[in-house]
Amino acid sequence: MAAPEPMVLVCSSCRRDHLVTDFDPAKSYTCTDCAATLTTRTVMEAGTSVPTVEEPLPDEVVEARKDPQKVWREFVLVRELGRGGAGVVFKAWDTELGRWVALKTLHPNAASVEDLARFRREGKMAARIDHPNIAPIYDFGEANGIHFIAMKFVDGSTLEKAGLTDVTTAVKVIREACRGVAHAHRNGIIHRDLKPQNIMIDRQGGVFVLDFGLAKPLDPQSPTLTATQGYMGTPAFMSPEQARGLLKETDKRTDVYSMGATLWSVLAGRHPHTGQSAADIMVRVASEPTPSIRSIRKDVPSALDAILLKAMAKERDDRHPSCTELGDALEEFLKNPKGTKPRSRAWLAASVLLFAGLAVAAFVHWRPDRRWARPPGPGPAPSGPGPAETPKTDGPPGFDPGRVRELRSVQIPGHEIRCAAFSPDGRLLATAGKDRQIRMWDGGNGSEVRTLTGHAGTVWSVAFSPDGRTLASVGEDNAVRLWNVGDGSEIRCWFGHARSNFGTMSVAFHPEGKLLATGGDDGTVRLWKVDDRSEAATLRGHGLGVTAVAFRPDGKELASGSNDMTVRLWDAEAGTEKAALQGHTGGVWCIAYDPAGKMLASCGVDATIRVWSPSSAKEIRTLAGHTEMVRRVAFHPRAQVLVSAGDDTTVRLWDLAAGKEVRVLAGHVNPVWALAVASDGSAFVTGAANATLRWWGDR
């Protein structure tokens, strides 16, 4: 009998070649990638099939198919793998081809237009790519109103859950992922959402890139998803151009950055840029330098640190041109790891077994209310008496910064404060935050009056009407709500801004009380008629979310601040842009007019306060002293004094005439998010992330 000879067989489904060293024509063979039948290329090209022995169905398939509700089309839905928004992912058995698949489904009644566009895009983009490091799409379409994608079932773990700490192993995984992404680049596709959740490792150590839902053709003439869907990507792994909202500038180097950020996070055990919110993180990605991985792990060789810093450079031209070059750089590092001992592919597969199971990143969304570790600032925040706290007795007349002291404090368990506002007469104070509640306080003695509930997410901003009878609130749920201050009842609620990550972020009443201005994460400012909530105007110009709005005291001008690092001035009556004030090097978080309307102050991520002349649209001065992001700024009504608060846990007082800091108030131990000054200047209130409210005054 002749000895068995090697034979190249081809998969009847995915068309991949397989070398069978001891081929026996009496036996049947299956594809190691998709479990479909293997046959000879001659038979495949002839369009015929070879006889095969019918194999028994897996026990879990037999059990699942007993339930009619678990059988859909040719698929038996064995178990749910993940759920998010309008989509569900199942481990399913394809009865026609006899293989396991990951079946993504999207129900149109629960999905937005953007959801459907992304879903279709994932199917079309991934179906164009055939590479061992990209999970293949077997089928996609729509049946009985349900959109679906059938893709390779990867029996393993996402890179996020694999718990890799070994430098060499992590580099090998990213090198393999780079090969898959580079292949996508050669086919004219960029991914735009690379992150640990979108890279999987199977039980054999194979690496697969998933989720092309945000993919974009490299052809600039091709249609693409638009910014109306919110920011493209995941904040912690976005490239600077994505974080700035410059979607047209995304190219191969965008994926290079995200791949570098992915490797950085795997090695460090945290994200390269962190913050209190997605807006925080995006601004830091856009403006702050990438930290050295060696500042977190000294055992990472300098050569790898250099590769990461290049991949994550702020400017695209300073990065590797594509994932091909990044992969080559990682390959070169592996050849000369400088003391790191390579681990075997078998070790990688064994470690993944501890975390086996499919995680589908398309339906795992970053939550804006997640707590993030704060990176160390450029200097320590004052925590006790020191030179910066030395009382000054030569402050402007009418208000003595040197006499300011804490009047009282309130701890509100669970009420992580994000905003605060005094009523015009100062008798009431409103605070709101992450607990979705608005709390009303007696402005004098600090006792709680009532709690308003209705928002379905973080409340970002509150404002009293000029007559003090109505309170407006906006939040993460994208709702604009008006409340009766007298009895706490909700007057009306509406949704106006396009749906986005953080909804509606800022609100302000016109001095006459007939109009309401809101700023949204969709990058627009909208004016509303209070009496019937009809939209009076939409102001467009910002490139990123609008975090702050304020009317000039005479009501003729409106100012807005944005994560795009600009402050814009608008004609409040005509709805036209008057000027764009540029100077901040990070996102703008808060703006405020002085009582006379002759000055405008802004603050933000770059830890500075800038004072502008609205009439000339020129910067008057820059105030520097905070060591981290400045969250709030407000003018004191009794003197040319500015009050500021920020993430360095301090509250600071500034003499505007002299352009200098005159007092640092220490007391908070967490970032100070909220600041409100009473209209008569008798007190101001600050609120911190640890649910602490403090009253301050000079009397």
LINKA-V271374 format. One record per helix or strand. SS is the DSSP state (H for helix, E for strand). FROM is the first residue (numbers start at 0). LEN is the number of residues. If there is no record, write none. Layout:
BEGIN
[[SS,FROM,LEN] [SS,FROM,LEN]]
END
This chain:
BEGIN
[[E,4,7] [E,16,7] [E,29,1] [E,36,4] [H,40,6] [H,58,6] [H,67,3] [E,70,2] [E,74,10] [E,86,8] [E,98,9] [H,107,3] [H,112,15] [E,133,1] [E,136,7] [E,145,7] [E,155,3] [H,158,4] [H,166,20] [E,188,2] [H,195,3] [E,198,4] [E,206,3] [E,215,2] [H,226,3] [H,234,3] [H,239,4] [H,246,3] [H,251,17] [H,277,10] [H,292,3] [H,301,10] [H,315,3] [H,322,13] [H,344,9] [H,360,3] [H,386,3] [H,400,3] [E,404,7] [E,416,6] [E,427,6] [E,436,6] [E,447,6] [E,458,6] [E,469,6] [E,478,6] [E,489,6] [E,503,6] [E,514,6] [E,523,6] [E,534,6] [E,545,6] [E,556,6] [E,565,6] [E,575,7] [E,587,6] [E,599,5] [E,607,6] [E,617,7] [E,629,6] [E,640,6] [E,650,5] [E,659,6] [E,671,6] [E,683,5] [E,691,6]]
END
